[in-house]
Amino acid sequence: MILTRSFRKPFWLVKSFFFKHKKLIGYAALLGACLVLFTKNLLPLILPKFKPQIRIGQVSQYTFNNLPPAITQVISRGLTKIDISGLPQPDLALKWEINSDETVYKIFLKPNNFWSDGTEIKTKDLAFDIPDIEFKAIDDYTLEFKLKEPYSPFLTVLSRPLFKNQTVGAGQYIIKSVHFSGPYLKSLELTGSTQNLIYKFYPSQESAWLGFRLGEIDRLENLLINPLDKTWQSKVKLTKKINNQQYVALIFNLSNPIFGQKNLRQALAYALENKSASADSRALSPISPDSWAYNSKVKPYDFSPVQAQDLYSKFSQDASISGQLKITLGTSQSFLDLAESIAASWEKVLHIQTEIKIVSSIEPDFQVLLITQEIPPDPDQHTLWHSTQDTNVTHYSDLKIDKLLEDGRKISDLTKRKEIYQDFQRFLVEDLPAIFLEHPTVYTISR
């Protein structure tokens, strides 16, 4: 009975307090419920959202019009997209029709495709700056292109990313800001639904690696040389892959009488013992091994000191060369070690003295250059090797190659095109205006 009474008194006190202040308690409960609802549902709408950002470093000097696919593909899409083998597939386009003489392309857009601002993509939004091409919108979802003459890589051209008002794309990210250093991009900031991407561009691998060490970037992509020493190896993550969309090659200036001699070029090729880091990365021709047009049966120029010396002897007789030949090999800092290895091979096998010169651009009177070259997605390489092109830096000229390149861009039949480009690779590698060495291994470093 004493225990029961001891509990009754507090109960009466609580009951009495509740009845005396029940309005105040009710208001407090209501206010608390409102605060919970506000905090959960309304406060996130009012407060600014802080999205994570990834800062990515790239070693290159890009303009806004020549950004690499890895960047443009997250900003927007094209009417077509290119698969791993280099063939065009529908992207924003649903399908296409080509007339019998292959000069009129009718492209049908997929319905319910949207720009990143939420508006539907229609033909009135699209603009194309393609030389010698007439373009018109037939209706909201149908485009027509008229070409002056057949051009078989045209569907590949239509894979270029599209923009509305030059800034609004059809990708996962929107361009937030762009900063330039002269004509070149310094940084590009993209904003997406869940994160932001900030690209920073560096003129050299050394400056990019310094930027990474200073904390300017979180990830450094597509490095041609692994810069990590033992101290850094345990602090960061390193990944590497073979880039089959580029090749490393020695290119010759064929306007130079000495390097216009095929015997010398072939001798130099046979004298190189290690043309690539591994068999998987070996480059045999200027076309990617992933391409539908790749020819794996071209002359490989495997290391052969006997053939190298025999060809060099024939060259020396034909060119009336006496004494030790001296060659100037230009390259970038990134390929200095490889250039020194090449020079050592030529000295050992052919007794040729090679001066290595660090260059930042292609000089008109160069002799030999060690470079890397992007491989076009379509096997059409008219701009690189046709004798009429200013971009043919080797000054290579061959009527047979010219004809193959001309025919290859006019014929759409895939079987016939493949035959043409297989022959193109075979004849070009036989003439050897360039020694194709390897597809580079590229490194990515991240924290």
For each residue, the residues with C-beta under 8 A, 3 or more apart:
1: 4 5
2: 5 6
3: 6 7
4: 1 7 8
5: 1 2 8 9
6: 2 3 9
7: 3 4 10 11
8: 4 5 11 12
9: 5 6 12 13
10: 7 13 14
11: 7 8 14 15
12: 8 9 15 16
13: 9 10 16 17
14: 10 11 17 18
15: 11 12 18 19
16: 12 13 19 20
17: 13 14 20 21
18: 14 15 21 22 25
19: 15 16 22
20: 16 17
21: 17 18 24 25
22: 18 19 25 26
23: 26 27
24: 21 27 28
25: 18 21 22 28 29
26: 22 23 29 30
27: 23 24 30 31
28: 24 25 31 32
29: 25 26 32 33
30: 26 27 33 34
31: 27 28 34 35
32: 28 29 35 36
33: 29 30 36 37
34: 30 31 37 38
35: 31 32 38 39
36: 32 33 39 40
37: 33 34 40 41 42
38: 34 35 41 42 43
39: 35 36 42 43
40: 36 37 43
41: 37 38 44 45
42: 37 38 39 45 46
43: 38 39 40 46 47
44: 41 47 49
45: 41 42
46: 42 43
47: 43 44
48:
49: 44
50:
51: 191 192 194 195 196
52: 194 195 196
53: 195 196 197 198
54: 195 196 197 198 218 219
55: 198 200 216 217 218 219
56: 197 198 199 200 217 218 219 220 221
57: 199 200 201 202 208 211 212 216 217 219 220 221
58: 62 68 71 199 200 201 202 208 221 222
59: 201 202 203 204 205 208 220 222 223 224
60: 68 201
61: 184 185 201 203
62: 58 66 67 68 184 185 201
63: 66 67 183 184 185
64: 67 178 185
65:
66: 62 63
67: 62 63 64 71 72 185 188
68: 58 60 62 71 72
69: 72 73
70: 73 74 221
71: 58 67 68 74 75 188 199
72: 67 68 69 75 76 161
73: 69 70 76 77 161 171
74: 70 71 171 172 173 190 192 197
75: 71 72 161 169 171 173 174 175 190
76: 72 73 116 161 162 163 169 170 171
77: 73 81 91 92 161 162 169 170 171
78: 81 91 92 158 159 160 161 162
79: 91 92 93 107 109 143 158 159 162
80: 88 89 90 91 93 155 156 158 159
81: 77 78 88 89 90 91 159
82: 86 87 88 89 156 159 377
83: 86 87 88 89
84: 290
85: 290 291 292
86: 82 83 156 288 290 291 292 293 377 378 379
87: 82 83 292
88: 80 81 82 83 155 156 158 159
89: 80 81 82 83
90: 80 81 93 94 95 96 110
91: 77 78 79 80 81 159
92: 77 78 79 109 110 113 121 162 170
93: 79 80 90 96 107 108 109 110 158
94: 90 108 109 110 111
95: 90 108
96: 90 93 105 106 107 108 155
97: 105 106 108
98: 102 104 105 106 412
99: 102 103 104
100:
101: 104 150
102: 98 99 147 150 152 412
103: 99 146 147 148 149 150
104: 98 99 101 144 145 146 147
105: 96 97 98 144 145 147 154 155
106: 96 97 98 138 142 143 144
107: 79 93 96 142 143 144 145 158
108: 93 94 95 96 97 141 142 143
109: 79 92 93 94 113 121 122 123 140 141 142 143
110: 90 92 93 94 113
111: 94 120 141
112: 120
113: 92 109 110 120 121 170
114: 118 119 120 121 170
115: 118 119 120 121 125 164 168 169 170
116: 76 168 169 170 171 172 173 174
117: 164 168 174
118: 114 115
119: 114 115 125 164
120: 111 112 113 114 115
121: 92 109 113 114 115 125 126 162 164 170
122: 109 125 140 141
123: 109 126 137 138 139 140 141 142 143
124: 137 140
125: 115 119 121 122 164
126: 121 123 137 143 162 164
127:
128: 133 135 145
129:
130: 133 135 145 157
131:
132: 147 148
133: 128 130 145 146 147
134: 145 146
135: 128 130 143 144 145 146
136: 143 144
137: 123 124 126 140 142 143 144
138: 106 123 142 143 144
139: 123 142
140: 109 122 123 124 137
141: 108 109 111 122 123
142: 106 107 108 109 123 137 138 139
143: 79 106 107 108 109 123 126 135 136 137 138
144: 104 105 106 107 135 136 137 138
145: 104 105 107 128 130 133 134 135 154
146: 103 104 133 134 135
147: 102 103 104 105 132 133 150 151 154
148: 103 132
149: 103 410
150: 101 102 103 147 410 411 412
151: 147 154 409 410
152: 102 380 408 409 410 411 412 417
153: 156 157 378 380 409
154: 105 145 147 151 157 158
155: 80 88 96 105 158 159
156: 80 82 86 88 153 159 377 378
157: 130 153 154 160
158: 78 79 80 88 93 107 154 155
159: 78 79 80 81 82 88 91 155 156 377
160: 78 157
161: 72 73 75 76 77 78 169 170 171
162: 76 77 78 79 92 121 126 169 170
163: 76 166 167 168 169
164: 115 117 119 121 125 126 167 168 169
165: 168
166: 163
167: 163 164 175
168: 115 116 117 163 164 165 174
169: 75 76 77 115 116 161 162 163 164 173 174 175
170: 76 77 92 113 114 115 116 121 161 162
171: 73 74 75 76 77 116 161
172: 74 116 192 193
173: 74 75 116 169 190 191 192 197
174: 75 116 117 168 169 190 191 192
175: 75 167 169 178 188 189 190
176: 189 190 191 196
177: 187 188 189
178: 64 175 185 187 188 189
179: 185 186 187 188
180: 183 184 185 186
181: 184 185 186
182:
183: 63 180
184: 61 62 63 180 181 201
185: 61 62 63 64 67 178 179 180 181 188 199 201
186: 179 180 181 200 201
187: 177 178 179 198 199 200 201
188: 67 71 175 177 178 179 185 198 199 201
189: 175 176 177 178 196 197 198 199
190: 74 75 173 174 175 176 196 197 198 199
191: 51 173 174 176 196
192: 51 74 172 173 174 195 196 197
193: 172
194: 51 52
195: 51 52 53 54 192
196: 51 52 53 54 176 189 190 191 192
197: 53 54 56 74 173 189 190 192
198: 53 54 55 56 187 188 189 190
199: 56 57 58 71 185 187 188 189 190
200: 55 56 57 58 186 187 211 216 217
201: 57 58 59 60 61 62 184 185 186 187 188
202: 57 58 59 205 207 208 211
203: 59 61 207
204: 59 207 208 333
205: 59 202 208 209 223 224 225 227 333 334
206: 209 210 333
207: 202 203 204 210 211
208: 57 58 59 202 204 205 211 212 217 220 223
209: 205 206 212 213 220 223 227
210: 206 207 213 214
211: 57 200 202 207 208 214 216 217 220
212: 57 208 209 215 216 217 220 445
213: 209 210
214: 210 211
215: 212
216: 55 57 200 211 212
217: 55 56 57 200 208 211 212 220
218: 54 55 56 446 447
219: 54 55 56 57 444 445 446 447
220: 56 57 59 208 209 211 212 217 223 444 445 446
221: 56 57 58 70 442 444
222: 58 59 243 442 443 444
223: 59 205 208 209 220 226 227 442 443 444 445
224: 59 205 334 335 372 440 441 442 443
225: 205 334 443
226: 223 238 240 443
227: 205 209 223 232 445
228: 232 233 236 238 445
229: 232 233
230: 233 234
231: 234 235
232: 227 228 229 235 236
233: 228 229 230 236 238
234: 230 231
235: 231 232 447
236: 228 232 233 445 446 447
237: 445 446 447
238: 226 228 233 443 444 445
239: 443 444 446
240: 226 441 442 443 444
241: 441 442
242: 280 281 439 440 441 442
243: 222 246 439 440 441 442
244: 288 289 290 375 439
245: 288 290 374 375 377
246: 243 372 373 374 375 439 440
247: 283 286 372 373 375 436 437 438 439 440
248: 283 335 338 370 371 372 437 438 439 440
249: 283 286 370 371 372 373 434 435 436 437
250: 268 329 342 368 369 370 434 435 437
251: 368 369 371 393 394 433 434
252: 256 259 265 367 368 394 432 433 434
253: 256 259 365 366 367 368 393 394 395
254: 259 260 394 395 396 397 433
255: 260 395
256: 252 253 259 260 365 367
257: 260 261 319
258: 261 264 319 321 325 367
259: 252 253 254 256 264 265 367 368
260: 254 255 256 257
261: 257 258 264 265 315 318 319
262: 265 266 431 432
263: 266 267 311 312 314 315 318
264: 258 259 261 267 268 311 312 315 319
265: 252 259 261 262 268 269 432 433 435
266: 262 263 269 270 301 307 311 432
267: 263 264 270 271 307 308 309 311 312 315 350
268: 250 264 265 271 272 308 346 350 352 435
269: 265 266 272 301 308 432 435
270: 266 267 301 302 303 304 305 307 308 311
271: 267 268 303 305 308 312 345 346 348 349 350
272: 268 269 275 301 303 342 345 346 435 437
273: 303 345
274: 277 303 341 345
275: 272 282 301 303 435 437 438
276: 279 281 282 283 437 438 439
277: 274 281 438 441
278: 281 282
279: 276 282
280: 242
281: 242 276 277 278 438 439 440 441
282: 275 276 278 279 300 437 438 439
283: 247 248 249 276 436 437 438 439
284: 289 295 296 298 300 425 429 436
285: 294 295 298 425 428 429 436
286: 247 249 373 375 381 384 385 425 428 434 436
287: 291 293 294 295 375 379 381 421 425
288: 86 244 245 291 294 375 439
289: 244 284 294 296 439
290: 84 85 86 244 245 294
291: 85 86 287 288 294 375 379
292: 85 86 87 379 414 418
293: 86 287 379 417 418 421 422
294: 285 287 288 289 290 291 425
295: 284 285 287 298 421 422 425 426
296: 284 289
297: 426
298: 284 285 295 425 426 429 430
299: 426 429 430
300: 282 284
301: 266 269 270 272 275 432 435
302: 270
303: 270 271 272 273 274 275
304: 270 307 308
305: 270 271 308 309 349
306: 309 310
307: 266 267 270 304 310 311
308: 267 268 269 270 271 304 305 311 312 349 350
309: 267 305 306 312 313 349 350
310: 306 307 313 314
311: 263 264 266 267 270 307 308 314 315
312: 263 264 267 271 308 309 315 316 350
313: 309 310 316 317
314: 263 310 311 317 318
315: 261 263 264 267 311 312 318 319 321
316: 312 313 319 320 321 322
317: 313 314 320
318: 261 263 314 315
319: 257 258 261 264 315 316
320: 316 317
321: 258 315 316 325
322: 316
323:
324: 351 352 353
325: 258 321 350 352 353
326: 352 353 354 355
327: 346 352 353 354 355 367 368
328: 354 355 357 366 367 368
329: 250 339 342 343 354 355 356 357 367 368 369 370
330: 356 357 358 359 363 366 367 368 369 370
331: 335 336 338 339 356 357 358 359 369 370 371
332: 335 336 358 359 360 371
333: 204 205 206 336 358
334: 205 224 225
335: 224 248 331 332 338 339 370 371 372
336: 331 332 333 339 340 356 358
337: 340 341
338: 248 331 335 341 342 370
339: 329 331 335 336 342 343 356 370
340: 336 337 343 344 356
341: 274 337 338 344 345
342: 250 272 329 338 339 345 346 354 370
343: 329 339 340 346 347 354 356
344: 340 341 347 348
345: 271 272 273 274 341 342 348 349
346: 268 271 272 327 342 343 349 350 352 354
347: 343 344 350 351 352 353 354
348: 271 344 345
349: 271 305 308 309 345 346
350: 267 268 271 308 309 312 325 346 347
351: 324 347
352: 268 324 325 326 327 346 347
353: 324 325 326 327 347
354: 326 327 328 329 342 343 346 347
355: 326 327 328 329
356: 329 330 331 336 339 340 343
357: 328 329 330 331
358: 330 331 332 333 336
359: 330 331 332 362 363 366 369
360: 332
361:
362: 359 366 369 393
363: 330 359 366
364:
365: 253 256
366: 253 328 330 359 362 363 369
367: 252 253 256 258 259 327 328 329 330
368: 250 251 252 253 259 327 328 329 330
369: 250 251 329 330 331 359 362 366
370: 248 249 250 329 330 331 335 338 339 342
371: 248 249 251 331 332 335
372: 224 246 247 248 249 335 440
373: 246 247 249 286 384
374: 245 246
375: 244 245 246 247 286 287 288 291
376: 379 380 381
377: 82 86 156 159 245
378: 86 153 156
379: 86 287 291 292 293 376 408 417 421 424
380: 152 153 376 405 408 409
381: 286 287 376 384 385 405 424
382: 385 386 389 405 406 408 409
383: 386 389 391 392
384: 286 373 381 389 391 392
385: 286 381 382 389 392 394 396 401 405 428 433
386: 382 383 389 392 401 402 405 406
387: 392 396 397 398 401 402
388: 392 402
389: 382 383 384 385 386 392
390:
391: 383 384
392: 383 384 385 386 387 388 389 395 396
393: 251 253 362
394: 251 252 253 254 385 433 434
395: 253 254 255 392
396: 254 385 387 392 401 431 433
397: 254 387 402
398: 387 401 402 427 431
399: 402 403
400: 403 404 427
401: 385 386 387 396 398 404 405 424 427 428 431
402: 386 387 388 397 398 399 405 406
403: 399 400 406 407
404: 400 401 407 408 420 421 423 424 427
405: 380 381 382 385 386 401 402 408 409 424
406: 382 386 402 403 409 410
407: 403 404 410 411 420
408: 152 379 380 382 404 405 411 417 420 421 424
409: 151 152 153 380 382 405 406
410: 149 150 151 152 406 407
411: 150 152 407 408 416 417 420
412: 98 102 150 152 417
413: 416 417
414: 292 417 418
415: 418 419
416: 411 413 419 420
417: 152 293 379 408 411 412 413 414 420 421
418: 292 293 414 415 421 422
419: 415 416 422 423
420: 404 407 408 411 416 417 423 424
421: 287 293 295 379 404 408 417 418 424 425
422: 293 295 418 419 425 426
423: 404 419 420 426 427
424: 379 381 401 404 405 408 420 421 427 428
425: 284 285 286 287 294 295 298 421 422 428 429
426: 295 297 298 299 422 423 429 430
427: 398 400 401 404 423 424 430 431
428: 285 286 385 401 424 425 431 432 433
429: 284 285 298 299 425 426 432 436
430: 298 299 426 427
431: 262 396 398 401 427 428
432: 252 262 265 266 269 301 428 429 435
433: 251 252 254 265 385 394 396 428
434: 249 250 251 252 286 394
435: 249 250 265 268 269 272 275 301 432
436: 247 249 283 284 285 286 429
437: 247 248 249 250 272 275 276 282 283
438: 247 248 275 276 277 281 282 283
439: 242 243 244 246 247 248 276 281 282 283 288 289
440: 224 242 243 246 247 248 281 372
441: 224 240 241 242 243 277 281
442: 221 222 223 224 240 241 242 243
443: 222 223 224 225 226 238 239 240
444: 219 220 221 222 223 238 239 240
445: 212 219 220 223 227 228 236 237 238
446: 218 219 220 236 237 239
447: 218 219 235 236 237
